[in-house]
């Protein structure tokens, strides 16, 4: 049996958590000089509440104890393990996990253990995780699952919209002058994930133009795989996520959708009000809605 392990940068929803068996490793959130395990010692609501009050949280990678706890549990249950980590370009989590997992491979040669770099996170990682969980449920082999996950990572696309430039300024991705002028002129940021990094793709004037750009990109990007499940994640703005969901379904009526709430770690960097859309550009060799 294979166990999928993810971390808290991979979005989840209630349906996913109730239907499938997987392990989640927390990253850490620091607020007012106090550090919490994401999702275990502090909730997403508490993090967003602090952000609304003007607090700028910081984040750090997974801990040795959290990772070994998940690995040891699977060892005890005679399970092979696949850990899909947050992008190696945005966190030290992958490199740290690589060292620990190599030790476990040497200590437990009878077990198959794989570490996969998601090259992203959020709803893109969620789509990859969902397919892996479905493959586990279907009885696919460890090697088949790893191979398909690696292919899926190369073919998943990320598109983000933000309510304003404030959090990009606070995170240092946009300078203060651009942020001030952009806010005054109603300029909205449009982001993607490329080569494992969050990239500011465009600055678009006005919400309607921003949504049109997003929907046009998703429609064009998913035109070779119209009946897939498209992921939509939001940073505490379900109303906007539902609006975008309706627009996507109007343009791609054959698709299905899954809504996720952006977790604390990525919400810290993207900001309140962010909405992301995630899709595959081609049909994978193995795929199940």
DRENPA-3360 file (N, C-alpha, C; in nm, 2 decimals, always signed):
BEGIN
1 = XXXXXXXX = +0.08/-0.12/+0.00/+0.00/+0.00/+0.00/+0.09/+0.12/+0.00 ~ +0.04/+0.23/-0.07/+0.12/+0.35/-0.08/+0.04/+0.46/+0.00 ~ +0.12/+0.54/+0.08/+0.06/+0.65/+0.15/+0.12/+0.78/+0.09 ~ +0.02/+0.87/+0.06/+0.06/+1.01/+0.01/+0.08/+1.10/+0.13 ~ +0.19/+1.17/+0.13/+0.22/+1.27/+0.23/+0.23/+1.41/+0.16 ~ +0.16/+1.51/+0.21/+0.17/+1.64/+0.16/+0.20/+1.74/+0.27 ~ +0.22/+1.87/+0.25/+0.24/+1.96/+0.36/+0.13/+2.07/+0.34 ~ +0.13/+2.16/+0.44/+0.02/+2.26/+0.44/+0.02/+2.37/+0.34;
9 = XXXXXXXX = +0.12/+2.36/+0.24/+0.11/+2.45/+0.13/+0.02/+2.39/+0.02 ~ -0.01/+2.26/+0.03/-0.11/+2.20/-0.06/-0.25/+2.22/-0.01 ~ -0.33/+2.28/-0.09/-0.47/+2.31/-0.05/-0.55/+2.18/-0.04 ~ -0.64/+2.18/+0.06/-0.73/+2.07/+0.08/-0.87/+2.13/+0.10 ~ -0.97/+2.04/+0.08/-1.11/+2.08/+0.11/-1.17/+1.97/+0.19 ~ -1.29/+1.99/+0.24/-1.36/+1.89/+0.33/-1.38/+1.76/+0.25 ~ -1.42/+1.77/+0.13/-1.45/+1.65/+0.05/-1.32/+1.56/+0.04 ~ -1.21/+1.63/+0.01/-1.08/+1.56/+0.00/-1.04/+1.49/+0.13;
17 = XXXXXXXX = -1.06/+1.56/+0.24/-1.02/+1.51/+0.37/-1.11/+1.40/+0.41 ~ -1.23/+1.40/+0.38/-1.33/+1.30/+0.42/-1.32/+1.17/+0.34 ~ -1.28/+1.19/+0.21/-1.28/+1.08/+0.12/-1.15/+1.00/+0.11 ~ -1.04/+1.06/+0.14/-0.91/+1.00/+0.12/-0.83/+1.00/+0.25 ~ -0.73/+0.90/+0.25/-0.64/+0.88/+0.36/-0.50/+0.93/+0.32 ~ -0.46/+1.04/+0.38/-0.32/+1.09/+0.35/-0.27/+1.16/+0.48 ~ -0.14/+1.19/+0.48/-0.08/+1.26/+0.59/-0.04/+1.40/+0.55 ~ -0.06/+1.50/+0.65/-0.02/+1.64/+0.62/+0.08/+1.68/+0.72;
25 = XXXXXXXX = +0.19/+1.74/+0.67/+0.30/+1.79/+0.75/+0.29/+1.94/+0.76 ~ +0.28/+2.00/+0.88/+0.27/+2.14/+0.89/+0.40/+2.22/+0.87 ~ +0.39/+2.33/+0.80/+0.49/+2.43/+0.81/+0.46/+2.52/+0.93 ~ +0.55/+2.62/+0.95/+0.53/+2.70/+1.07/+0.49/+2.85/+1.03 ~ +0.41/+2.91/+1.12/+0.37/+3.05/+1.10/+0.41/+3.12/+1.23 ~ +0.47/+3.24/+1.21/+0.51/+3.32/+1.32/+0.43/+3.45/+1.32 ~ +0.37/+3.48/+1.44/+0.29/+3.60/+1.46/+0.33/+3.66/+1.59 ~ +0.37/+3.79/+1.58/+0.41/+3.86/+1.70/+0.51/+3.78/+1.78;
33 = XXXXXXXX = +0.61/+3.73/+1.71/+0.73/+3.66/+1.77/+0.69/+3.53/+1.84 ~ +0.57/+3.48/+1.81/+0.53/+3.34/+1.86/+0.51/+3.25/+1.74 ~ +0.57/+3.13/+1.74/+0.56/+3.04/+1.63/+0.46/+2.93/+1.65 ~ +0.38/+2.90/+1.55/+0.28/+2.80/+1.56/+0.29/+2.70/+1.44 ~ +0.25/+2.57/+1.47/+0.24/+2.48/+1.36/+0.11/+2.50/+1.28 ~ +0.13/+2.52/+1.15/+0.01/+2.56/+1.06/-0.09/+2.45/+1.07 ~ -0.22/+2.49/+1.10/-0.33/+2.39/+1.10/-0.34/+2.31/+1.22 ~ -0.23/+2.31/+1.31/-0.24/+2.23/+1.43/-0.25/+2.31/+1.55;
41 = XXXXXXXX = -0.17/+2.42/+1.55/-0.17/+2.51/+1.67/-0.23/+2.65/+1.64 ~ -0.26/+2.67/+1.51/-0.33/+2.79/+1.47/-0.41/+2.76/+1.35 ~ -0.53/+2.83/+1.34/-0.62/+2.81/+1.23/-0.60/+2.91/+1.12 ~ -0.65/+2.88/+1.00/-0.64/+2.98/+0.89/-0.72/+3.11/+0.93 ~ -0.83/+3.09/+1.00/-0.91/+3.21/+1.04/-0.83/+3.30/+1.13 ~ -0.75/+3.24/+1.22/-0.67/+3.32/+1.31/-0.56/+3.40/+1.24 ~ -0.50/+3.33/+1.14/-0.40/+3.40/+1.06/-0.46/+3.51/+0.98 ~ -0.57/+3.49/+0.91/-0.63/+3.60/+0.83/-0.68/+3.71/+0.92;
49 = XXXXXXXX = -0.73/+3.68/+1.04/-0.77/+3.79/+1.13/-0.65/+3.87/+1.17 ~ -0.54/+3.81/+1.20/-0.42/+3.89/+1.24/-0.37/+3.97/+1.12 ~ -0.38/+3.92/+1.00/-0.34/+4.00/+0.88/-0.43/+4.12/+0.86 ~ -0.56/+4.10/+0.89/-0.65/+4.21/+0.87/-0.62/+4.32/+0.97 ~ -0.57/+4.29/+1.09/-0.53/+4.38/+1.19/-0.40/+4.45/+1.16 ~ -0.33/+4.41/+1.05/-0.21/+4.48/+1.01/-0.08/+4.40/+1.04 ~ -0.10/+4.28/+1.10/+0.02/+4.19/+1.13/+0.07/+4.13/+1.00 ~ +0.20/+4.13/+0.98/+0.26/+4.06/+0.87/+0.32/+3.93/+0.92;
57 = XXXXXXXX = +0.26/+3.81/+0.90/+0.32/+3.69/+0.95/+0.44/+3.65/+0.87 ~ +0.52/+3.57/+0.93/+0.64/+3.50/+0.86/+0.62/+3.35/+0.86 ~ +0.68/+3.28/+0.77/+0.67/+3.14/+0.76/+0.80/+3.07/+0.76 ~ +0.80/+2.94/+0.80/+0.93/+2.86/+0.79/+0.89/+2.72/+0.75 ~ +0.99/+2.65/+0.71/+0.97/+2.51/+0.66/+0.93/+2.41/+0.76 ~ +0.90/+2.29/+0.72/+0.86/+2.18/+0.81/+0.98/+2.15/+0.90 ~ +0.94/+2.09/+1.02/+1.04/+2.05/+1.12/+1.08/+1.91/+1.10 ~ +1.19/+1.87/+1.16/+1.24/+1.73/+1.16/+1.14/+1.64/+1.23;
65 = XXXXXXXX = +1.09/+1.69/+1.34/+0.99/+1.61/+1.42/+0.86/+1.58/+1.34 ~ +0.81/+1.68/+1.27/+0.69/+1.66/+1.20/+0.71/+1.57/+1.08 ~ +0.82/+1.58/+1.01/+0.84/+1.49/+0.90/+0.87/+1.35/+0.95 ~ +0.95/+1.33/+1.05/+0.98/+1.19/+1.09/+0.85/+1.12/+1.16 ~ +0.77/+1.20/+1.21/+0.64/+1.15/+1.27/+0.56/+1.09/+1.16 ~ +0.55/+1.16/+1.04/+0.47/+1.10/+0.93/+0.54/+0.98/+0.87 ~ +0.67/+0.99/+0.86/+0.74/+0.87/+0.80/+0.73/+0.75/+0.89 ~ +0.75/+0.77/+1.02/+0.75/+0.66/+1.11/+0.61/+0.59/+1.12;
73 = XXXXXXXX = +0.51/+0.67/+1.10/+0.37/+0.62/+1.10/+0.35/+0.52/+0.99 ~ +0.40/+0.56/+0.87/+0.39/+0.47/+0.75/+0.48/+0.35/+0.76 ~ +0.60/+0.37/+0.82/+0.69/+0.25/+0.84/+0.62/+0.15/+0.93 ~ +0.56/+0.20/+1.04/+0.49/+0.11/+1.13/+0.37/+0.04/+1.07 ~ +0.31/+0.10/+0.97/+0.19/+0.05/+0.90/+0.23/-0.03/+0.77 ~ +0.36/-0.05/+0.75/+0.41/-0.12/+0.63/+0.37/-0.06/+0.50 ~ +0.37/+0.07/+0.49/+0.33/+0.15/+0.37/+0.45/+0.21/+0.30 ~ +0.45/+0.21/+0.17/+0.54/+0.29/+0.09/+0.49/+0.43/+0.10;
81 = XXXXXXXX = +0.59/+0.53/+0.07/+0.55/+0.67/+0.10/+0.59/+0.75/-0.02 ~ +0.51/+0.85/-0.05/+0.54/+0.95/-0.15/+0.51/+1.09/-0.08 ~ +0.62/+1.16/-0.06/+0.60/+1.30/+0.00/+0.61/+1.40/-0.12 ~ +0.50/+1.47/-0.14/+0.51/+1.58/-0.24/+0.53/+1.71/-0.16 ~ +0.64/+1.78/-0.18/+0.67/+1.90/-0.10/+0.64/+2.03/-0.17 ~ +0.64/+2.13/-0.10/+0.63/+2.27/-0.15/+0.74/+2.29/-0.25 ~ +0.73/+2.38/-0.34/+0.83/+2.41/-0.44/+0.97/+2.44/-0.38 ~ +1.06/+2.37/-0.43/+1.20/+2.38/-0.38/+1.26/+2.52/-0.41;
89 = XXXXXXXX = +1.20/+2.60/-0.50/+1.24/+2.73/-0.53/+1.19/+2.84/-0.44 ~ +1.08/+2.80/-0.36/+1.02/+2.89/-0.27/+1.04/+2.86/-0.12 ~ +1.10/+2.75/-0.09/+1.12/+2.70/+0.05/+1.24/+2.60/+0.05 ~ +1.29/+2.59/+0.17/+1.40/+2.50/+0.20/+1.34/+2.36/+0.23 ~ +1.21/+2.35/+0.23/+1.15/+2.22/+0.27/+1.19/+2.10/+0.19 ~ +1.20/+2.12/+0.06/+1.24/+2.00/-0.03/+1.38/+1.96/+0.01 ~ +1.48/+2.05/+0.01/+1.61/+2.01/+0.04/+1.63/+1.95/+0.18 ~ +1.56/+2.00/+0.28/+1.56/+1.94/+0.41/+1.50/+1.80/+0.41;
97 = XXXXXXXX = +1.38/+1.79/+0.34/+1.32/+1.65/+0.34/+1.41/+1.55/+0.27 ~ +1.48/+1.60/+0.16/+1.57/+1.51/+0.09/+1.67/+1.44/+0.18 ~ +1.73/+1.52/+0.27/+1.83/+1.47/+0.36/+1.77/+1.36/+0.45 ~ +1.65/+1.39/+0.51/+1.59/+1.30/+0.60/+1.54/+1.17/+0.53 ~ +1.48/+1.19/+0.41/+1.43/+1.07/+0.34/+1.54/+0.98/+0.30 ~ +1.66/+1.04/+0.26/+1.77/+0.95/+0.22/+1.82/+0.87/+0.34 ~ +1.81/+0.92/+0.46/+1.84/+0.85/+0.58/+1.74/+0.73/+0.60 ~ +1.62/+0.76/+0.58/+1.51/+0.66/+0.59/+1.53/+0.55/+0.49;
105 = XXXXXXXX = +1.56/+0.58/+0.37/+1.58/+0.49/+0.26/+1.70/+0.39/+0.30 ~ +1.80/+0.44/+0.36/+1.91/+0.36/+0.40/+1.87/+0.27/+0.52 ~ +1.80/+0.33/+0.61/+1.76/+0.25/+0.73/+1.65/+0.15/+0.70 ~ +1.56/+0.18/+0.60/+1.45/+0.09/+0.57/+1.45/+0.05/+0.42 ~ +1.55/-0.03/+0.38/+1.56/-0.06/+0.23/+1.44/-0.13/+0.18 ~ +1.37/-0.20/+0.26/+1.25/-0.27/+0.21/+1.13/-0.18/+0.17 ~ +1.14/-0.06/+0.21/+1.03/+0.04/+0.18/+1.06/+0.13/+0.07 ~ +0.96/+0.15/-0.02/+0.98/+0.25/-0.12/+0.94/+0.39/-0.07;
113 = XXXXXXXX = +1.03/+0.48/-0.09/+1.00/+0.62/-0.04/+1.05/+0.72/-0.15 ~ +0.95/+0.80/-0.19/+0.98/+0.90/-0.30/+0.96/+1.04/-0.25 ~ +1.04/+1.13/-0.29/+1.02/+1.28/-0.26/+1.00/+1.35/-0.39 ~ +0.89/+1.42/-0.40/+0.86/+1.49/-0.53/+0.85/+1.64/-0.50 ~ +0.91/+1.71/-0.59/+0.90/+1.86/-0.58/+0.78/+1.90/-0.66 ~ +0.68/+1.96/-0.59/+0.56/+2.00/-0.66/+0.58/+2.12/-0.76 ~ +0.69/+2.19/-0.74/+0.72/+2.31/-0.83/+0.61/+2.41/-0.81 ~ +0.53/+2.40/-0.71/+0.43/+2.50/-0.68/+0.37/+2.48/-0.55;
121 = XXXXXXXX = +0.24/+2.47/-0.54/+0.17/+2.45/-0.41/+0.02/+2.48/-0.44 ~ -0.05/+2.52/-0.33/-0.19/+2.56/-0.34/-0.28/+2.46/-0.42 ~ -0.37/+2.52/-0.51/-0.46/+2.43/-0.58/-0.40/+2.35/-0.69 ~ -0.28/+2.39/-0.74/-0.21/+2.31/-0.84/-0.16/+2.18/-0.77 ~ -0.10/+2.20/-0.66/-0.06/+2.08/-0.58/-0.18/+1.99/-0.54 ~ -0.29/+2.06/-0.51/-0.41/+1.98/-0.48/-0.46/+1.89/-0.59 ~ -0.46/+1.95/-0.71/-0.50/+1.87/-0.83/-0.41/+1.75/-0.85 ~ -0.28/+1.76/-0.83/-0.19/+1.65/-0.84/-0.21/+1.55/-0.73;
129 = XXXXXXXX = -0.23/+1.60/-0.61/-0.25/+1.51/-0.49/-0.38/+1.43/-0.51 ~ -0.49/+1.50/-0.56/-0.61/+1.43/-0.58/-0.60/+1.31/-0.68 ~ -0.53/+1.34/-0.79/-0.50/+1.23/-0.89/-0.42/+1.12/-0.83 ~ -0.32/+1.15/-0.75/-0.24/+1.05/-0.68/-0.33/+0.96/-0.59 ~ -0.42/+1.03/-0.51/-0.50/+0.96/-0.42/-0.60/+0.87/-0.49 ~ -0.65/+0.91/-0.61/-0.74/+0.83/-0.69/-0.66/+0.71/-0.74 ~ -0.54/+0.73/-0.78/-0.46/+0.62/-0.83/-0.43/+0.52/-0.72 ~ -0.40/+0.56/-0.60/-0.39/+0.47/-0.48/-0.51/+0.39/-0.46;
137 = XXXXXXXX = -0.63/+0.46/-0.47/-0.76/+0.40/-0.45/-0.78/+0.29/-0.56 ~ -0.73/+0.32/-0.68/-0.75/+0.23/-0.79/-0.65/+0.11/-0.79 ~ -0.56/+0.11/-0.69/-0.47/+0.00/-0.68/-0.34/+0.01/-0.77 ~ -0.31/+0.13/-0.82/-0.20/+0.15/-0.91/-0.07/+0.13/-0.83 ~ +0.03/+0.09/-0.90/+0.16/+0.07/-0.83/+0.23/+0.19/-0.79 ~ +0.32/+0.18/-0.70/+0.40/+0.30/-0.65/+0.47/+0.37/-0.76 ~ +0.54/+0.29/-0.85/+0.61/+0.35/-0.96/+0.52/+0.42/-1.06 ~ +0.40/+0.36/-1.09/+0.30/+0.43/-1.18/+0.26/+0.56/-1.12;
145 = XXXXXXXX = +0.23/+0.56/-0.99/+0.18/+0.69/-0.92/+0.29/+0.80/-0.93 ~ +0.41/+0.76/-0.90/+0.52/+0.86/-0.90/+0.54/+0.91/-1.04 ~ +0.54/+0.82/-1.14/+0.56/+0.87/-1.28/+0.45/+0.96/-1.32 ~ +0.33/+0.93/-1.29/+0.22/+1.02/-1.33/+0.22/+1.15/-1.26 ~ +0.25/+1.15/-1.13/+0.27/+1.27/-1.05/+0.37/+1.37/-1.11 ~ +0.48/+1.31/-1.15/+0.59/+1.39/-1.21/+0.55/+1.45/-1.34 ~ +0.47/+1.37/-1.42/+0.42/+1.42/-1.55/+0.32/+1.53/-1.52 ~ +0.23/+1.51/-1.43/+0.13/+1.61/-1.40/+0.19/+1.74/-1.35;
153 = XXXXXXXX = +0.29/+1.74/-1.27/+0.36/+1.86/-1.23/+0.41/+1.94/-1.34 ~ +0.45/+1.88/-1.45/+0.50/+1.95/-1.57/+0.38/+2.01/-1.65 ~ +0.26/+1.97/-1.62/+0.15/+2.01/-1.71/+0.04/+2.08/-1.64 ~ +0.06/+2.12/-1.51/-0.04/+2.19/-1.44/+0.00/+2.34/-1.44 ~ -0.11/+2.42/-1.46/-0.09/+2.57/-1.48/-0.15/+2.64/-1.36 ~ -0.09/+2.75/-1.33/-0.13/+2.84/-1.21/-0.16/+2.98/-1.26 ~ -0.28/+3.03/-1.23/-0.32/+3.17/-1.26/-0.38/+3.23/-1.13 ~ -0.33/+3.34/-1.08/-0.37/+3.40/-0.96/-0.42/+3.55/-0.99;
161 = XXXXXXXX = -0.53/+3.59/-0.93/-0.57/+3.73/-0.92/-0.56/+3.77/-0.78 ~ -0.53/+3.90/-0.76/-0.53/+3.96/-0.63/-0.62/+4.08/-0.62 ~ -0.67/+4.10/-0.50/-0.76/+4.22/-0.49/-0.69/+4.35/-0.50 ~ -0.56/+4.35/-0.45/-0.48/+4.47/-0.46/-0.33/+4.44/-0.45 ~ -0.25/+4.54/-0.45/-0.10/+4.52/-0.45/-0.04/+4.52/-0.31 ~ -0.12/+4.54/-0.21/-0.07/+4.56/-0.08/+0.02/+4.45/-0.03 ~ -0.03/+4.33/-0.04/+0.05/+4.22/+0.01/+0.18/+4.19/-0.07 ~ +0.17/+4.22/-0.20/+0.29/+4.21/-0.28/+0.40/+4.31/-0.24;
169 = XXXXXXXX = +0.35/+4.43/-0.20/+0.44/+4.53/-0.15/+0.50/+4.48/-0.02 ~ +0.42/+4.44/+0.07/+0.47/+4.39/+0.20/+0.57/+4.27/+0.19 ~ +0.54/+4.19/+0.09/+0.63/+4.07/+0.07/+0.75/+4.11/-0.02 ~ +0.76/+4.23/-0.06/+0.88/+4.27/-0.14/+0.88/+4.24/-0.29 ~ +0.76/+4.19/-0.34/+0.75/+4.15/-0.48/+0.72/+4.27/-0.57 ~ +0.67/+4.38/-0.51/+0.64/+4.50/-0.58/+0.69/+4.61/-0.50 ~ +0.76/+4.71/-0.56/+0.81/+4.82/-0.47/+0.69/+4.92/-0.43 ~ +0.72/+5.00/-0.33/+0.61/+5.08/-0.27/+0.56/+5.18/-0.36;
177 = XXXXXXXX = +0.64/+5.24/-0.45/+0.59/+5.34/-0.55/+0.49/+5.27/-0.64 ~ +0.53/+5.16/-0.70/+0.44/+5.09/-0.79/+0.31/+5.05/-0.72 ~ +0.32/+5.01/-0.59/+0.20/+4.97/-0.52/+0.11/+5.09/-0.49 ~ +0.17/+5.20/-0.46/+0.09/+5.32/-0.44/+0.02/+5.37/-0.56 ~ +0.09/+5.38/-0.67/+0.04/+5.42/-0.80/-0.06/+5.32/-0.85 ~ -0.03/+5.19/-0.84/-0.12/+5.09/-0.88/-0.26/+5.09/-0.81 ~ -0.25/+5.11/-0.68/-0.37/+5.12/-0.60/-0.46/+5.24/-0.64 ~ -0.39/+5.36/-0.66/-0.46/+5.48/-0.70/-0.53/+5.47/-0.84;
185 = XXXXXXXX = -0.47/+5.39/-0.93/-0.52/+5.38/-1.06/-0.60/+5.25/-1.08 ~ -0.64/+5.18/-0.97/-0.72/+5.06/-0.97/-0.65/+4.95/-1.06 ~ -0.52/+4.94/-1.04/-0.44/+4.84/-1.11/-0.43/+4.71/-1.03 ~ -0.47/+4.60/-1.09/-0.47/+4.47/-1.02/-0.36/+4.38/-1.07 ~ -0.30/+4.31/-0.98/-0.19/+4.22/-1.01/-0.24/+4.08/-1.06 ~ -0.17/+4.02/-1.16/-0.20/+3.89/-1.22/-0.08/+3.81/-1.21 ~ -0.08/+3.70/-1.14/+0.04/+3.62/-1.12/+0.03/+3.48/-1.18 ~ +0.14/+3.42/-1.20/+0.15/+3.28/-1.24/+0.26/+3.21/-1.16;
193 = XXXXXXXX = +0.28/+3.08/-1.18/+0.39/+3.01/-1.12/+0.48/+2.96/-1.24 ~ +0.60/+3.00/-1.24/+0.69/+2.96/-1.35/+0.82/+2.91/-1.29 ~ +0.87/+2.80/-1.33/+1.00/+2.74/-1.29/+1.00/+2.74/-1.13 ~ +0.89/+2.71/-1.07/+0.88/+2.69/-0.93/+0.87/+2.82/-0.85 ~ +0.86/+2.94/-0.92/+0.85/+3.07/-0.85/+0.71/+3.13/-0.88 ~ +0.66/+3.21/-0.78/+0.55/+3.29/-0.81/+0.60/+3.41/-0.88 ~ +0.54/+3.44/-1.00/+0.58/+3.55/-1.08/+0.47/+3.65/-1.11 ~ +0.50/+3.78/-1.10/+0.41/+3.88/-1.13/+0.40/+3.89/-1.29;
201 = XXXXXXXX = +0.29/+3.84/-1.34/+0.28/+3.83/-1.49/+0.24/+3.96/-1.55 ~ +0.14/+4.02/-1.50/+0.09/+4.14/-1.56/+0.03/+4.23/-1.45 ~ +0.01/+4.36/-1.48/-0.07/+4.45/-1.40/-0.18/+4.49/-1.49 ~ -0.30/+4.47/-1.45/-0.42/+4.49/-1.53/-0.51/+4.60/-1.46 ~ -0.55/+4.69/-1.54/-0.64/+4.80/-1.49/-0.78/+4.76/-1.48 ~ -0.83/+4.75/-1.36/-0.98/+4.72/-1.34/-1.01/+4.57/-1.32 ~ -1.10/+4.54/-1.23/-1.14/+4.41/-1.20/-1.20/+4.33/-1.32 ~ -1.28/+4.39/-1.40/-1.34/+4.33/-1.51/-1.24/+4.28/-1.61;
209 = XXXXXXXX = -1.14/+4.36/-1.64/-1.04/+4.33/-1.74/-0.95/+4.21/-1.68 ~ -0.93/+4.22/-1.55/-0.85/+4.11/-1.48/-0.92/+3.98/-1.49 ~ -1.05/+3.98/-1.47/-1.13/+3.85/-1.48/-1.13/+3.80/-1.62 ~ -1.15/+3.89/-1.71/-1.15/+3.85/-1.85/-1.02/+3.79/-1.90 ~ -0.91/+3.85/-1.85/-0.78/+3.79/-1.88/-0.76/+3.65/-1.82 ~ -0.81/+3.64/-1.70/-0.80/+3.51/-1.63/-0.88/+3.40/-1.71 ~ -1.01/+3.43/-1.73/-1.09/+3.34/-1.80/-1.04/+3.30/-1.94 ~ -1.00/+3.40/-2.01/-0.94/+3.38/-2.15/-0.82/+3.28/-2.14;
217 = XXXXXXXX = -0.74/+3.30/-2.04/-0.62/+3.22/-2.03/-0.66/+3.08/-1.99 ~ -0.75/+3.06/-1.90/-0.79/+2.93/-1.86/-0.86/+2.85/-1.98 ~ -0.95/+2.93/-2.05/-1.02/+2.87/-2.17/-0.92/+2.82/-2.27 ~ -0.82/+2.91/-2.30/-0.72/+2.87/-2.40/-0.63/+2.76/-2.35 ~ -0.59/+2.77/-2.23/-0.50/+2.67/-2.17/-0.56/+2.53/-2.16 ~ -0.69/+2.52/-2.13/-0.75/+2.39/-2.11/-0.83/+2.34/-2.24 ~ -0.81/+2.40/-2.35/-0.89/+2.37/-2.47/-0.86/+2.23/-2.52 ~ -0.75/+2.17/-2.49/-0.72/+2.03/-2.53/-0.76/+1.93/-2.42;
225 = XXXXXXXX = -0.82/+1.98/-2.31/-0.87/+1.88/-2.21/-0.98/+1.95/-2.14 ~ -1.10/+1.96/-2.21/-1.21/+2.04/-2.16/-1.29/+1.98/-2.05 ~ -1.28/+1.84/-2.03/-1.37/+1.78/-1.94/-1.29/+1.74/-1.81 ~ -1.19/+1.82/-1.78/-1.11/+1.80/-1.65/-1.18/+1.87/-1.53 ~ -1.12/+1.84/-1.42/-1.16/+1.91/-1.30/-1.06/+2.03/-1.28 ~ -1.11/+2.15/-1.27/-1.04/+2.27/-1.26/-1.04/+2.31/-1.11 ~ -0.93/+2.34/-1.05/-0.92/+2.38/-0.91/-0.93/+2.53/-0.90 ~ -1.00/+2.58/-0.79/-1.01/+2.72/-0.76/-0.98/+2.74/-0.62;
233 = XXXXXXXX = -0.88/+2.82/-0.58/-0.85/+2.84/-0.44/-0.87/+2.99/-0.41 ~ -0.91/+3.02/-0.29/-0.93/+3.16/-0.25/-0.87/+3.19/-0.12 ~ -0.82/+3.32/-0.10/-0.77/+3.36/+0.03/-0.88/+3.44/+0.10 ~ -0.97/+3.36/+0.16/-1.08/+3.41/+0.24/-1.17/+3.50/+0.16 ~ -1.20/+3.46/+0.04/-1.29/+3.53/-0.05/-1.37/+3.44/-0.13 ~ -1.46/+3.36/-0.07/-1.54/+3.26/-0.14/-1.63/+3.32/-0.24 ~ -1.68/+3.44/-0.22/-1.77/+3.50/-0.31/-1.71/+3.52/-0.44 ~ -1.59/+3.58/-0.45/-1.52/+3.60/-0.57/-1.48/+3.46/-0.64;
241 = XXXXXXXX = -1.44/+3.36/-0.56/-1.41/+3.23/-0.61/-1.53/+3.17/-0.68 ~ -1.65/+3.19/-0.62/-1.77/+3.13/-0.68/-1.81/+3.21/-0.81 ~ -1.78/+3.34/-0.81/-1.80/+3.42/-0.93/-1.71/+3.37/-1.05 ~ -1.59/+3.35/-1.02/-1.49/+3.30/-1.12/-1.53/+3.15/-1.16 ~ -1.57/+3.07/-1.06/-1.62/+2.94/-1.09/-1.73/+2.94/-1.20 ~ -1.83/+3.03/-1.18/-1.94/+3.04/-1.27/-1.90/+3.08/-1.41 ~ -1.80/+3.17/-1.41/-1.75/+3.22/-1.54/-1.68/+3.11/-1.62 ~ -1.60/+3.03/-1.54/-1.53/+2.92/-1.60/-1.63/+2.82/-1.66;
249 = XXXXXXXX = -1.73/+2.78/-1.58/-1.83/+2.68/-1.63/-1.90/+2.73/-1.75 ~ -1.92/+2.86/-1.76/-1.99/+2.92/-1.88/-1.91/+2.90/-2.00 ~ -1.78/+2.92/-1.99/-1.69/+2.91/-2.10/-1.64/+2.76/-2.13 ~ -1.64/+2.68/-2.02/-1.60/+2.54/-2.04/-1.70/+2.45/-1.97 ~ -1.82/+2.44/-2.03/-1.93/+2.37/-1.97/-1.90/+2.22/-1.94 ~ -1.80/+2.16/-2.01/-1.77/+2.02/-1.99/-1.69/+2.00/-1.86 ~ -1.63/+2.10/-1.81/-1.54/+2.08/-1.70/-1.62/+2.07/-1.56 ~ -1.54/+2.01/-1.46/-1.59/+2.01/-1.33/-1.50/+2.10/-1.25;
257 = XXXXXXXX = -1.54/+2.14/-1.13/-1.46/+2.23/-1.05/-1.45/+2.18/-0.90 ~ -1.34/+2.22/-0.84/-1.32/+2.19/-0.70/-1.27/+2.32/-0.63 ~ -1.34/+2.36/-0.53/-1.31/+2.48/-0.45/-1.22/+2.45/-0.33 ~ -1.12/+2.53/-0.31/-1.03/+2.51/-0.20/-1.01/+2.65/-0.13 ~ -0.98/+2.65/+0.00/-0.94/+2.77/+0.07/-0.79/+2.77/+0.08 ~ -0.73/+2.88/+0.04/-0.59/+2.90/+0.05/-0.54/+2.88/+0.19 ~ -0.44/+2.80/+0.21/-0.39/+2.78/+0.34/-0.31/+2.90/+0.40 ~ -0.28/+2.89/+0.53/-0.22/+3.00/+0.60/-0.08/+3.04/+0.54;
265 = XXXXXXXX = +0.00/+2.95/+0.50/+0.14/+2.98/+0.46/+0.13/+3.06/+0.33 ~ +0.06/+3.01/+0.23/+0.05/+3.08/+0.10/-0.04/+3.21/+0.11 ~ -0.14/+3.20/+0.20/-0.22/+3.32/+0.22/-0.14/+3.43/+0.28 ~ -0.04/+3.40/+0.36/+0.06/+3.50/+0.41/+0.13/+3.58/+0.30 ~ +0.16/+3.50/+0.20/+0.24/+3.57/+0.09/+0.16/+3.63/-0.02 ~ +0.04/+3.56/-0.05/-0.05/+3.61/-0.15/-0.14/+3.73/-0.10 ~ -0.19/+3.71/+0.02/-0.27/+3.82/+0.08/-0.42/+3.78/+0.08 ~ -0.49/+3.85/+0.16/-0.64/+3.83/+0.17/-0.70/+3.87/+0.04;
273 = XXXXXXXX = -0.80/+3.79/-0.01/-0.87/+3.82/-0.13/-0.81/+3.77/-0.26 ~ -0.70/+3.69/-0.25/-0.64/+3.63/-0.36/-0.73/+3.51/-0.41 ~ -0.73/+3.49/-0.54/-0.80/+3.38/-0.60/-0.71/+3.32/-0.71 ~ -0.70/+3.18/-0.70/-0.61/+3.11/-0.80/-0.70/+3.01/-0.88 ~ -0.66/+2.99/-1.00/-0.72/+2.89/-1.08/-0.61/+2.80/-1.14 ~ -0.64/+2.66/-1.14/-0.54/+2.56/-1.17/-0.60/+2.46/-1.26 ~ -0.52/+2.42/-1.37/-0.57/+2.33/-1.47/-0.46/+2.26/-1.54 ~ -0.49/+2.15/-1.60/-0.39/+2.08/-1.69/-0.40/+2.12/-1.83;
281 = XXXXXXXX = -0.29/+2.13/-1.90/-0.30/+2.17/-2.04/-0.32/+2.05/-2.14 ~ -0.30/+1.93/-2.08/-0.32/+1.81/-2.16/-0.39/+1.70/-2.07 ~ -0.45/+1.60/-2.13/-0.51/+1.49/-2.06/-0.39/+1.40/-2.02 ~ -0.37/+1.37/-1.89/-0.27/+1.27/-1.85/-0.30/+1.13/-1.90 ~ -0.20/+1.05/-1.90/-0.22/+0.91/-1.94/-0.33/+0.84/-1.85 ~ -0.32/+0.87/-1.72/-0.42/+0.82/-1.63/-0.48/+0.94/-1.56 ~ -0.62/+0.94/-1.57/-0.69/+1.05/-1.51/-0.83/+1.01/-1.47 ~ -0.88/+1.06/-1.36/-1.01/+1.03/-1.32/-1.07/+1.15/-1.25;
289 = X = -1.19/+1.20/-1.30/-1.26/+1.31/-1.23/-1.33/+1.26/-1.11;
% end
